[in-house]
Amino acid sequence: MRTHTDAEAWRLRAAANGLDGDADSAAAVVKRVCGIQAQDPRSAALSIRPRARTLDAEAVESELHDEVIRTWSMRGTLHLIAAEDLPWLLSLFGPHFAERGPEPKRLEEAGLDKGGVETAVATLGRLLDDAGPMTRDEVAAELVDSGIDIDPSSQSPNFLIRRAALRGIIREVAPIDGAVAYDVLDVEIPPPGFDREAALVRLAERYLAAYGPATLDDFVAWTGLGKRDARLGWEEAESVTVTVGDAEMLTTVDGSAEPPGATGDLRLLPAYDTYLLGYAAANRPVPEAHRTDVWPGAGIIRPTIVRDGVVVGTWRLDRSRATSAVEVTSFDELDTDALDEEVADVGRFLDEELDRSLSH
């Protein structure tokens, strides 16, 4: 059994997660990491940048709603998903998360019981099939006109949209006049021959290829699935066991090879980057003393600076100045030349000039 130090393991994970920047498309990135968290579209685009360093924001945008689809997936949250992965991922996560979260209770409080929700979701799909695409406000108005008793200014339309998307009925499409829009999903969910256990194994293998070495608890945290379901995939996945420190973890056969050497390269990752979301709390790539600097509470995950797979600082984009600036707070001594290169690349990606300030 191969043994890795913690530092070696984090370098392996960073390389597996694509932080070497050699992908050539947004679709290649989201396929490699099996989805990019995307409740914040700007952060999602900035997650593509360090993994595909020849792209800019316009190039990423050109792939959205075609090769890359934004919908609810892992952990029941919005992700950018490769279009070719959508059928099996949505078949796996949709039934699990459609009935979970605060939405069922909130919809019931708004006057929609389970039968009413089913009627509303079916009506939503029919409306979009007849006259889509529509924006959220258009969806809400049409639902009311169709006899669905909801307050269009409340969160109820959003909850119904999420439920319909998880059920594989609708999907997000290109914006209409700058507003998020939806249309019917023209893919059969679940696809013919879908096998849930086989999909769980496939998911575990894809996870290990992008996040290994890792533990079952890491896999549970990343998926949001219950431990029983996660274990079904985990135990059957093609993998090898390695030791990291004093813990046994799984990785892919390729992932058990010699880890890359330390480079000192820096990567600026945005808020909610998938690399930070890939592990259970006990195995996150953040020094213990700085956990709350990255996870301050209320579900926030701040933008981070990663060196050799480990978080060494945080940053924020300040647009209140005459020239926008990246404000950096470091946890350790940083190579300012490497930092300036990353800041310049963020500016290139966004097509704007950026200054940089550094504090400890």
C-alpha positions, 0 to 999 in steps of 0.5 A: 500500500502506497503511503502519502504525506498530507502535503503529497496528498493535497498536491495529488488532489489539486492535480486531479481537480484540474488546477493545473489549468490544462482543460480546453473548454468549460465542458471539459472542466465540468466533466472532469470535476463532475460539476461546478457549484453554480448558485452564483453564476459569476463564481461558477465562471471563475471556477472554470478559469484556473482549470482552463487558462486559455478561456475567458468569461465570454468563451465560458458563456458561449458553452452555457445552455448547450455543452454545459447545463445549469441545474440542481444536482449534488447536495441539491444545489445548482451546478454546471453539468456537462450536457452528456452527464445530465441524464444519469446525474439528474436521474440519480440526484433528482429523486433524492433532493426533490422531496428534501430541503425546506421547499415542501414545507414552505409550499405547504405553508403557502397552501399547496399540499402534495397533490397541489404541488404535483399539479403545479409541477405538471402545469409548469411543464405543460406551459413551457412545452406550449409556449416556452421559454419563459422567465421566472416572472412569466412562469409565475404569472402563467401558473396563476392564470392557469389556476395555481393558487400561489403568490407570484411575488413569493418564493413559491414559483422558485420552489416549483421551478426547482422541483420541476428541474429535479424531476427532469421536466424543465431546464434552464436555457439562455437568458431572456432580456438578462433574466434567467429563463426555463424551457422543457428538458428534451431528455428522458429522465431517467434514461432507458436502462438506468440502473441506480446502483451502477450510477452510484458506482460510476459517481464514486469513480468519477469523484475519486478521479477528481478528488482522491485520495478521499474517504467515504465521509468526503464522498458523502459530504460532496454528494449530499446523499445518505451514507447507505446510498453513498456506500453502495457506490463507494464499495464497488468502485474500481479503486486502490487504497492508500495511506495518508498520514495515519488514515486509509483512503481510496483513490483511482489506480492512476491517483496512486502514482507518485505525487507531483512535486511542490511548485509553489504555484498559486491559484485564485479560486472563487467563492464556493469553488468545488475544490473546497466543497469536495471534502468533509469538514475534517479533511478540508484543504484549510489550516485549522487556525483559518477555517472560520476565515474561509467558512465564516458561517451562514453557508458562506465560502469565501474566495481562496488562494491555493498553493500546492493544494492547500489554502494559504489565503483569501481574496475579494474583488473590490469594484468600489475603487476607480480601478477595481482591485483584488484584496488579498489576505494571506495566511502565509508568506506568498510569492508576490510575483506569482500572486500578481500573475494570478491577479492579472489572469483574473483580469484577463478572464473578466476583461478588466484592469485589476490592481492588487493589495495584500494584507496578513 
